[in-house]
């Protein structure tokens, strides 16, 4: 089973890289598959790649579910 985690783009970098925030944890991810992503957009992250731009509402629904499962939230830290 694959799991994609919603994240907010906080900074665009060079070479299609971006910094994202996932529940307070920052990561650098590739925007090769979502070059249209902009700062403050929410993207789904899988294996270091942003694979889809999603609405803030959809992202928040998923993040709320993750927060209900502490073992998943702990794995993000």
PASEBA-1860 file (N, C-alpha, C; in nm, 3 decimals):
! residues 77
1> XXXXXXXX> 0.084/-0.118/0.000/0.000/0.000/0.000/0.089/0.125/0.000 ~ 0.052/0.221/-0.079/0.125/0.347/-0.085/0.047/0.454/-0.010 ~ 0.120/0.544/0.050/0.058/0.652/0.125/0.120/0.783/0.080 ~ 0.035/0.877/0.042/0.081/1.011/0.008/0.033/1.105/0.118 ~ 0.122/1.191/0.163/0.095/1.282/0.274/0.080/1.425/0.220 ~ -0.025/1.497/0.260/-0.038/1.637/0.217/0.065/1.725/0.287 ~ 0.115/1.821/0.213/0.212/1.917/0.266/0.189/2.052/0.200 ~ 0.223/2.158/0.275/0.212/2.294/0.220/0.348/2.339/0.170
9> XXXXXXXX> 0.353/2.387/0.049/0.477/2.439/-0.008/0.510/2.571/0.060 ~ 0.629/2.578/0.118/0.669/2.700/0.189/0.775/2.779/0.114 ~ 0.847/2.712/0.025/0.955/2.781/-0.048/0.986/2.704/-0.175 ~ 1.007/2.779/-0.283/1.049/2.718/-0.409/1.199/2.734/-0.423 ~ 1.266/2.629/-0.463/1.410/2.633/-0.480/1.449/2.611/-0.625 ~ 1.575/2.586/-0.644/1.627/2.560/-0.779/1.608/2.414/-0.815 ~ 1.617/2.385/-0.943/1.612/2.248/-0.995/1.481/2.176/-0.959 ~ 1.370/2.250/-0.962/1.238/2.193/-0.933/1.227/2.135/-0.793
17> XXXXXXXX> 1.301/2.190/-0.698/1.290/2.147/-0.559/1.211/2.250/-0.481 ~ 1.144/2.202/-0.377/1.067/2.291/-0.290/1.081/2.244/-0.147 ~ 1.066/2.338/-0.054/1.057/2.305/0.087/0.909/2.300/0.120 ~ 0.870/2.194/0.191/0.730/2.178/0.230/0.720/2.159/0.380 ~ 0.603/2.188/0.433/0.574/2.170/0.575/0.468/2.061/0.588 ~ 0.501/1.959/0.668/0.409/1.849/0.696/0.391/1.844/0.847 ~ 0.281/1.897/0.895/0.252/1.898/1.039/0.368/1.953/1.120 ~ 0.429/2.061/1.072/0.538/2.126/1.144/0.675/2.073/1.112
25> XXXXXXXX> 0.685/1.969/1.031/0.814/1.913/0.991/0.842/1.959/0.849 ~ 0.963/2.010/0.823/0.998/2.054/0.688/1.080/1.949/0.617 ~ 1.054/1.939/0.489/1.126/1.846/0.403/1.150/1.914/0.269 ~ 1.251/1.866/0.198/1.274/1.912/0.062/1.221/1.803/-0.032 ~ 1.141/1.845/-0.130/1.081/1.749/-0.222/1.097/1.798/-0.365 ~ 1.080/1.706/-0.457/1.088/1.738/-0.599/0.952/1.780/-0.652 ~ 0.950/1.884/-0.734/0.828/1.927/-0.802/0.830/1.886/-0.949 ~ 0.913/1.788/-0.984/0.921/1.744/-1.124/0.785/1.702/-1.179
33> XXXXXXXX> 0.700/1.642/-1.095/0.570/1.594/-1.140/0.459/1.697/-1.125 ~ 0.488/1.806/-1.054/0.390/1.913/-1.031/0.454/2.050/-1.048 ~ 0.504/2.080/-1.166/0.575/2.207/-1.185/0.486/2.329/-1.164 ~ 0.355/2.311/-1.165/0.263/2.422/-1.144/0.248/2.461/-0.997 ~ 0.299/2.381/-0.906/0.286/2.409/-0.763/0.355/2.541/-0.728 ~ 0.288/2.616/-0.640/0.339/2.747/-0.597/0.343/2.751/-0.445 ~ 0.410/2.852/-0.392/0.415/2.872/-0.247/0.272/2.883/-0.193 ~ 0.246/2.814/-0.082/0.117/2.806/-0.013/0.021/2.706/-0.076
41> XXXXXXXX> 0.058/2.643/-0.188/-0.023/2.533/-0.241/-0.004/2.411/-0.153 ~ -0.103/2.324/-0.153/-0.090/2.195/-0.087/-0.066/2.089/-0.192 ~ 0.029/2.003/-0.166/0.064/1.895/-0.258/0.066/1.763/-0.183 ~ 0.042/1.655/-0.255/0.056/1.522/-0.198/0.199/1.476/-0.220 ~ 0.264/1.430/-0.113/0.404/1.387/-0.119/0.410/1.235/-0.110 ~ 0.484/1.175/-0.202/0.511/1.032/-0.198/0.654/1.010/-0.246 ~ 0.732/0.941/-0.165/0.870/0.904/-0.201/0.954/1.024/-0.244 ~ 0.933/1.139/-0.177/1.014/1.256/-0.206/0.968/1.340/-0.324
49> XXXXXXXX> 0.855/1.304/-0.382/0.800/1.378/-0.496/0.663/1.432/-0.462 ~ 0.635/1.556/-0.504/0.499/1.608/-0.501/0.430/1.548/-0.622 ~ 0.326/1.469/-0.598/0.263/1.397/-0.709/0.132/1.461/-0.756 ~ 0.076/1.552/-0.676/-0.050/1.616/-0.715/-0.070/1.741/-0.630 ~ -0.123/1.845/-0.692/-0.165/1.964/-0.617/-0.310/1.938/-0.574 ~ -0.339/1.963/-0.446/-0.473/1.938/-0.392/-0.524/2.064/-0.323 ~ -0.654/2.067/-0.299/-0.712/2.182/-0.231/-0.672/2.181/-0.084 ~ -0.673/2.298/-0.023/-0.642/2.308/0.119/-0.743/2.227/0.201
57> XXXXXXXX> -0.869/2.228/0.159/-0.974/2.154/0.230/-0.945/2.003/0.228 ~ -0.912/1.949/0.111/-0.880/1.806/0.102/-0.756/1.771/0.184 ~ -0.657/1.857/0.178/-0.534/1.834/0.256/-0.566/1.832/0.404 ~ -0.648/1.926/0.450/-0.678/1.936/0.593/-0.756/1.814/0.642 ~ -0.844/1.761/0.561/-0.919/1.640/0.598/-0.822/1.526/0.625 ~ -0.726/1.507/0.536/-0.628/1.400/0.553/-0.539/1.425/0.673 ~ -0.491/1.550/0.690/-0.406/1.582/0.804/-0.479/1.561/0.936 ~ -0.608/1.594/0.940/-0.687/1.571/1.062/-0.695/1.421/1.093
65> XXXXXXXX> -0.711/1.339/0.991/-0.714/1.194/1.013/-0.580/1.143/1.065 ~ -0.471/1.195/1.010/-0.338/1.154/1.056/-0.318/1.192/1.202 ~ -0.365/1.309/1.240/-0.351/1.353/1.380/-0.428/1.263/1.476 ~ -0.531/1.195/1.426/-0.608/1.104/1.509/-0.535/0.972/1.532 ~ -0.430/0.948/1.454/-0.350/0.826/1.467/-0.208/0.865/1.505 ~ -0.181/0.882/1.635/-0.052/0.935/1.680/0.068/0.859/1.626 ~ 0.055/0.728/1.606/0.170/0.652/1.555/0.209/0.696/1.415 ~ 0.114/0.743/1.334/0.147/0.795/1.202/0.209/0.934/1.212
73> XXXXX> 0.154/1.019/1.296/0.208/1.154/1.313/0.350/1.147/1.368 ~ 0.379/1.053/1.458/0.513/1.037/1.514/0.613/0.998/1.407 ~ 0.571/0.921/1.307/0.660/0.878/1.201/0.703/0.994/1.112 ~ 0.626/1.102/1.111/0.661/1.219/1.028/0.769/1.303/1.092 ~ 0.781/1.297/1.222/0.878/1.382/1.294/1.020/1.333/1.274
END
